[in-house]
């Protein structure tokens, strides 16, 4: 049997800005990966594996950390 728990958090203004920023970054990353997979399938008729998604996401994350340092 599966069960789930829901918790309500009350972040302060700074935490809320950080959460919103992180969520926006994740949404953009998801959309970029989805668009890339769609383009690859349209052009090459090949699906994109989870391994490739993880590699691309890690590369993007490394690139963004270099830009912020």
N, C-alpha and C positions, 0 to 999 in steps of 0.2 A: 504494500500500500504506500502510495506517495503522499507526502504532506508538504505543505508550504507555509511559510511564515512571512508576514508583512510587517515592516517596521516603519514608523514615521520618524523622519529626522527633522531637526530644526537648525539648519545651518545659519551662521551669521552672514553678514553681507560679503565678507572676503571669501568665505568658504563657498557661498552661492556663486560668486563670480568664477571661482576656480572650477566648480562642478559644471557650470554652463560652458566654460571654455573647453573643458575636457569632452563634454558631450558633443559640442560642435566639431571638434577635431575628429572624434570617432565617427560621426555622421559623414563628414567629408571623406574620411578614409574608406568607409564602407561604400559610399557612392563611387569613389574612384576605382575601387577593386571591382565592383559590379559592372561599371562601364567598360573596364579593361577586359573582363571576362566575356562580356557581350560582344565587344569588338573582335576579340580573338575568335570567338565561335563564328561570327559572321564572315570573317576573312579567311580563317584556316579550317573551319568546321571541326574544331577541337575544343573539348571542354577543359576547364582549368581546375587542376587538382587543389586540394586543401594545402598540400605542401607548398605549391607555388604561391597561393594566397598568403601563407605565413611568411614566406621568403620576401615577397614584395612589401608586406606590411613592416617587416623588420628593417628592410632597406630604407623605407620612407622614414621610419622612426629614427634610424641612425642619422639620416640626412638632416632631419629637423633638429636633432640635438646638436649637430655640428654648427648649424646656423645660429643657434641661441647661445653658443659659447664664444 
